[in-house]
């Protein structure tokens, strides 16, 4: 078995895992805001549009991050 240590590959894998962690966090954030919106709508009988906007912002931030990660990595 040959052990090859290449710091460049380890760095790319680390950056890729960091990008995946950020994307996962943004998905979680978007789903949290949607749950808050549904709670306000069903329980409090109020429509809080700001939760939808924050969820959309989180969802739209995923697109450029994933495109940049595919282009740079």
N, CA, C and O atoms as a GROMACS GRO file, in nm:
protein
  292
    1UNK      N    1   0.084  -0.117   0.000
    1UNK     CA    2   0.000   0.000   0.000
    1UNK      C    3   0.089   0.124   0.000
    1UNK      O    4   0.188   0.132   0.073
    2UNK      N    5   0.052   0.219  -0.081
    2UNK     CA    6   0.132   0.340  -0.095
    2UNK      C    7   0.061   0.454  -0.024
    2UNK      O    8  -0.056   0.481  -0.048
    3UNK      N    9   0.132   0.518   0.064
    3UNK     CA   10   0.079   0.635   0.134
    3UNK      C   11   0.131   0.761   0.068
    3UNK      O   12   0.252   0.788   0.070
    4UNK      N   13   0.042   0.837   0.009
    4UNK     CA   14   0.080   0.963  -0.053
    4UNK      C   15   0.013   1.075   0.023
    4UNK      O   16  -0.109   1.077   0.035
    5UNK      N   17   0.092   1.167   0.074
    5UNK     CA   18   0.037   1.280   0.147
    5UNK      C   19   0.049   1.404   0.060
    5UNK      O   20   0.158   1.445   0.021
    6UNK      N   21  -0.064   1.462   0.030
    6UNK     CA   22  -0.066   1.580  -0.055
    6UNK      C   23  -0.151   1.686   0.015
    6UNK      O   24  -0.272   1.668   0.031
    7UNK      N   25  -0.088   1.793   0.056
    7UNK     CA   26  -0.160   1.897   0.131
    7UNK      C   27  -0.265   1.967   0.045
    7UNK      O   28  -0.367   2.011   0.098
    8UNK      N   29  -0.243   1.978  -0.084
    8UNK     CA   30  -0.339   2.043  -0.172
    8UNK      C   31  -0.472   1.970  -0.175
    8UNK      O   32  -0.578   2.033  -0.173
    9UNK      N   33  -0.467   1.838  -0.180
    9UNK     CA   34  -0.589   1.758  -0.182
    9UNK      C   35  -0.661   1.769  -0.048
    9UNK      O   36  -0.783   1.780  -0.045
   10UNK      N   37  -0.587   1.766   0.061
   10UNK     CA   38  -0.648   1.778   0.193
   10UNK      C   39  -0.714   1.914   0.210
   10UNK      O   40  -0.821   1.925   0.271
   11UNK      N   41  -0.651   2.017   0.157
   11UNK     CA   42  -0.708   2.152   0.166
   11UNK      C   43  -0.837   2.162   0.086
   11UNK      O   44  -0.934   2.222   0.132
   12UNK      N   45  -0.840   2.105  -0.034
   12UNK     CA   46  -0.960   2.109  -0.117
   12UNK      C   47  -1.074   2.033  -0.051
   12UNK      O   48  -1.188   2.077  -0.052
   13UNK      N   49  -1.042   1.916   0.007
   13UNK     CA   50  -1.145   1.838   0.075
   13UNK      C   51  -1.196   1.915   0.197
   13UNK      O   52  -1.316   1.914   0.224
   14UNK      N   53  -1.107   1.980   0.270
   14UNK     CA   54  -1.149   2.057   0.387
   14UNK      C   55  -1.239   2.174   0.346
   14UNK      O   56  -1.340   2.200   0.412
   15UNK      N   57  -1.204   2.245   0.240
   15UNK     CA   58  -1.288   2.355   0.192
   15UNK      C   59  -1.423   2.304   0.144
   15UNK      O   60  -1.526   2.367   0.167
   16UNK      N   61  -1.422   2.190   0.076
   16UNK     CA   62  -1.546   2.134   0.026
   16UNK      C   63  -1.638   2.095   0.143
   16UNK      O   64  -1.758   2.119   0.138
   17UNK      N   65  -1.580   2.036   0.247
   17UNK     CA   66  -1.660   2.000   0.364
   17UNK      C   67  -1.712   2.125   0.436
   17UNK      O   68  -1.823   2.123   0.489
   18UNK      N   69  -1.633   2.231   0.438
   18UNK     CA   70  -1.678   2.356   0.497
   18UNK      C   71  -1.794   2.416   0.418
   18UNK      O   72  -1.890   2.466   0.476
   19UNK      N   73  -1.785   2.410   0.285
   19UNK     CA   74  -1.894   2.460   0.200
   19UNK      C   75  -2.020   2.378   0.223
   19UNK      O   76  -2.130   2.433   0.231
   20UNK      N   77  -2.006   2.246   0.233
   20UNK     CA   78  -2.123   2.162   0.260
   20UNK      C   79  -2.184   2.194   0.396
   20UNK      O   80  -2.306   2.191   0.411
   21UNK      N   81  -2.101   2.223   0.494
   21UNK     CA   82  -2.152   2.259   0.626
   21UNK      C   83  -2.231   2.390   0.622
   21UNK      O   84  -2.336   2.402   0.686
   22UNK      N   85  -2.181   2.488   0.547
   22UNK     CA   86  -2.251   2.616   0.534
   22UNK      C   87  -2.383   2.597   0.460
   22UNK      O   88  -2.485   2.655   0.499
   23UNK      N   89  -2.383   2.517   0.355
   23UNK     CA   90  -2.507   2.491   0.280
   23UNK      C   91  -2.609   2.420   0.370
   23UNK      O   92  -2.727   2.454   0.369
   24UNK      N   93  -2.563   2.322   0.447
   24UNK     CA   94  -2.651   2.251   0.538
   24UNK      C   95  -2.709   2.346   0.643
   24UNK      O   96  -2.827   2.338   0.677
   25UNK      N   97  -2.626   2.438   0.695
   25UNK     CA   98  -2.673   2.535   0.793
   25UNK      C   99  -2.777   2.629   0.732
   25UNK      O  100  -2.875   2.666   0.798
   26UNK      N  101  -2.757   2.669   0.607
   26UNK     CA  102  -2.854   2.757   0.542
   26UNK      C  103  -2.987   2.686   0.517
   26UNK      O  104  -3.093   2.746   0.531
   27UNK      N  105  -2.982   2.557   0.481
   27UNK     CA  106  -3.106   2.481   0.467
   27UNK      C  107  -3.179   2.473   0.601
   27UNK      O  108  -3.301   2.488   0.606
   28UNK      N  109  -3.105   2.450   0.708
   28UNK     CA  110  -3.166   2.444   0.840
   28UNK      C  111  -3.226   2.577   0.882
   28UNK      O  112  -3.334   2.582   0.942
   29UNK      N  113  -3.157   2.684   0.849
   29UNK     CA  114  -3.206   2.818   0.882
   29UNK      C  115  -3.335   2.848   0.804
   29UNK      O  116  -3.431   2.901   0.859
   30UNK      N  117  -3.336   2.814   0.676
   30UNK     CA  118  -3.455   2.838   0.594
   30UNK      C  119  -3.573   2.757   0.646
   30UNK      O  120  -3.685   2.808   0.652
   31UNK      N  121  -3.550   2.632   0.682
   31UNK     CA  122  -3.661   2.551   0.732
   31UNK      C  123  -3.712   2.602   0.868
   31UNK      O  124  -3.831   2.593   0.897
   32UNK      N  125  -3.622   2.654   0.949
   32UNK     CA  126  -3.664   2.711   1.077
   32UNK      C  127  -3.755   2.831   1.056
   32UNK      O  128  -3.856   2.845   1.125
   33UNK      N  129  -3.719   2.918   0.962
   33UNK     CA  130  -3.804   3.034   0.935
   33UNK      C  131  -3.939   2.992   0.877
   33UNK      O  132  -4.040   3.055   0.906
   34UNK      N  133  -3.941   2.889   0.796
   34UNK     CA  134  -4.070   2.842   0.745
   34UNK      C  135  -4.157   2.783   0.855
   34UNK      O  136  -4.279   2.801   0.855
   35UNK      N  137  -4.095   2.712   0.948
   35UNK     CA  138  -4.171   2.659   1.062
   35UNK      C  139  -4.225   2.774   1.149
   35UNK      O  140  -4.337   2.766   1.197
   36UNK      N  141  -4.145   2.878   1.168
   36UNK     CA  142  -4.193   2.995   1.243
   36UNK      C  143  -4.312   3.060   1.173
   36UNK      O  144  -4.408   3.100   1.238
   37UNK      N  145  -4.304   3.070   1.040
   37UNK     CA  146  -4.415   3.128   0.965
   37UNK      C  147  -4.541   3.043   0.980
   37UNK      O  148  -4.650   3.097   1.003
   38UNK      N  149  -4.527   2.912   0.968
   38UNK     CA  150  -4.644   2.823   0.981
   38UNK      C  151  -4.701   2.830   1.122
   38UNK      O  152  -4.823   2.829   1.139
   39UNK      N  153  -4.615   2.838   1.223
   39UNK     CA  154  -4.662   2.851   1.361
   39UNK      C  155  -4.742   2.980   1.381
   39UNK      O  156  -4.850   2.980   1.439
   40UNK      N  157  -4.687   3.091   1.331
   40UNK     CA  158  -4.760   3.219   1.344
   40UNK      C  159  -4.892   3.216   1.269
   40UNK      O  160  -4.991   3.273   1.315
   41UNK      N  161  -4.895   3.150   1.155
   41UNK     CA  162  -5.016   3.147   1.075
   41UNK      C  163  -5.123   3.058   1.138
   41UNK      O  164  -5.240   3.095   1.142
   42UNK      N  165  -5.085   2.940   1.187
   42UNK     CA  166  -5.183   2.847   1.241
   42UNK      C  167  -5.220   2.874   1.386
   42UNK      O  168  -5.337   2.866   1.423
   43UNK      N  169  -5.122   2.906   1.469
   43UNK     CA  170  -5.149   2.920   1.612
   43UNK      C  171  -5.187   3.063   1.648
   43UNK      O  172  -5.289   3.086   1.712
   44UNK      N  173  -5.107   3.159   1.606
   44UNK     CA  174  -5.133   3.297   1.643
   44UNK      C  175  -5.232   3.367   1.551
   44UNK      O  176  -5.279   3.477   1.581
   45UNK      N  177  -5.263   3.305   1.440
   45UNK     CA  178  -5.356   3.362   1.340
   45UNK      C  179  -5.306   3.496   1.286
   45UNK      O  180  -5.384   3.587   1.261
   46UNK      N  181  -5.174   3.506   1.270
   46UNK     CA  182  -5.111   3.625   1.212
   46UNK      C  183  -5.026   3.581   1.094
   46UNK      O  184  -4.975   3.468   1.090
   47UNK      N  185  -5.010   3.670   1.000
   47UNK     CA  186  -4.923   3.642   0.886
   47UNK      C  187  -4.798   3.727   0.901
   47UNK      O  188  -4.804   3.850   0.889
   48UNK      N  189  -4.687   3.662   0.927
   48UNK     CA  190  -4.558   3.730   0.940
   48UNK      C  191  -4.477   3.704   0.812
   48UNK      O  192  -4.413   3.600   0.798
   49UNK      N  193  -4.480   3.798   0.722
   49UNK     CA  194  -4.413   3.784   0.594
   49UNK      C  195  -4.261   3.786   0.609
   49UNK      O  196  -4.189   3.731   0.525
   50UNK      N  197  -4.212   3.848   0.715
   50UNK     CA  198  -4.066   3.858   0.732
   50UNK      C  199  -4.002   3.721   0.744
   50UNK      O  200  -3.888   3.702   0.702
   51UNK      N  201  -4.074   3.623   0.801
   51UNK     CA  202  -4.018   3.489   0.809
   51UNK      C  203  -4.004   3.427   0.672
   51UNK      O  204  -3.908   3.354   0.647
   52UNK      N  205  -4.096   3.454   0.583
   52UNK     CA  206  -4.086   3.402   0.446
   52UNK      C  207  -3.968   3.468   0.374
   52UNK      O  208  -3.895   3.401   0.301
   53UNK      N  209  -3.951   3.597   0.395
   53UNK     CA  210  -3.838   3.666   0.330
   53UNK      C  211  -3.705   3.612   0.379
   53UNK      O  212  -3.613   3.592   0.299
   54UNK      N  213  -3.692   3.588   0.511
   54UNK     CA  214  -3.567   3.534   0.564
   54UNK      C  215  -3.542   3.393   0.510
   54UNK      O  216  -3.428   3.356   0.481
   55UNK      N  217  -3.648   3.314   0.498
   55UNK     CA  218  -3.633   3.179   0.444
   55UNK      C  219  -3.590   3.184   0.298
   55UNK      O  220  -3.505   3.106   0.255
   56UNK      N  221  -3.647   3.276   0.221
   56UNK     CA  222  -3.608   3.291   0.081
   56UNK      C  223  -3.463   3.339   0.069
   56UNK      O  224  -3.389   3.294  -0.018
   57UNK      N  225  -3.424   3.429   0.157
   57UNK     CA  226  -3.285   3.477   0.155
   57UNK      C  227  -3.188   3.363   0.182
   57UNK      O  228  -3.086   3.349   0.113
   58UNK      N  229  -3.218   3.282   0.280
   58UNK     CA  230  -3.132   3.167   0.310
   58UNK      C  231  -3.128   3.069   0.192
   58UNK      O  232  -3.022   3.017   0.158
   59UNK      N  233  -3.242   3.046   0.131
   59UNK     CA  234  -3.247   2.954   0.019
   59UNK      C  235  -3.173   3.009  -0.102
   59UNK      O  236  -3.105   2.934  -0.173
   60UNK      N  237  -3.185   3.138  -0.126
   60UNK     CA  238  -3.115   3.196  -0.241
   60UNK      C  239  -2.965   3.212  -0.218
   60UNK      O  240  -2.889   3.218  -0.315
   61UNK      N  241  -2.922   3.217  -0.094
   61UNK     CA  242  -2.778   3.220  -0.066
   61UNK      C  243  -2.711   3.087  -0.096
   61UNK      O  244  -2.590   3.082  -0.120
   62UNK      N  245  -2.788   2.981  -0.095
   62UNK     CA  246  -2.733   2.849  -0.125
   62UNK      C  247  -2.687   2.841  -0.271
   62UNK      O  248  -2.587   2.776  -0.301
   63UNK      N  249  -2.758   2.906  -0.360
   63UNK     CA  250  -2.727   2.897  -0.503
   63UNK      C  251  -2.590   2.954  -0.536
   63UNK      O  252  -2.510   2.882  -0.597
   64UNK      N  253  -2.556   3.078  -0.500
   64UNK     CA  254  -2.423   3.126  -0.535
   64UNK      C  255  -2.311   3.052  -0.461
   64UNK      O  256  -2.201   3.035  -0.515
   65UNK      N  257  -2.338   3.009  -0.338
   65UNK     CA  258  -2.234   2.936  -0.265
   65UNK      C  259  -2.205   2.803  -0.333
   65UNK      O  260  -2.089   2.765  -0.347
   66UNK      N  261  -2.308   2.732  -0.376
   66UNK     CA  262  -2.285   2.605  -0.443
   66UNK      C  263  -2.222   2.625  -0.580
   66UNK      O  264  -2.138   2.544  -0.622
   67UNK      N  265  -2.261   2.730  -0.652
   67UNK     CA  266  -2.197   2.756  -0.782
   67UNK      C  267  -2.051   2.794  -0.766
   67UNK      O  268  -1.966   2.748  -0.843
   68UNK      N  269  -2.020   2.878  -0.668
   68UNK     CA  270  -1.881   2.913  -0.643
   68UNK      C  271  -1.798   2.793  -0.600
   68UNK      O  272  -1.682   2.780  -0.640
   69UNK      N  273  -1.856   2.707  -0.521
   69UNK     CA  274  -1.780   2.589  -0.476
   69UNK      C  275  -1.752   2.495  -0.593
   69UNK      O  276  -1.646   2.434  -0.598
   70UNK      N  277  -1.846   2.482  -0.686
   70UNK     CA  278  -1.824   2.397  -0.802
   70UNK      C  279  -1.720   2.460  -0.896
   70UNK      O  280  -1.642   2.390  -0.960
   71UNK      N  281  -1.720   2.591  -0.902
   71UNK     CA  282  -1.628   2.660  -0.993
   71UNK      C  283  -1.488   2.667  -0.935
   71UNK      O  284  -1.389   2.649  -1.006
   72UNK      N  285  -1.479   2.695  -0.804
   72UNK     CA  286  -1.348   2.712  -0.742
   72UNK      C  287  -1.283   2.581  -0.700
   72UNK      O  288  -1.161   2.567  -0.706
   73UNK      N  289  -1.363   2.486  -0.658
   73UNK     CA  290  -1.307   2.361  -0.611
   73UNK      C  291  -1.316   2.261  -0.722
   73UNK      O  292  -1.275   2.146  -0.706
   0.00000   0.00000   0.00000
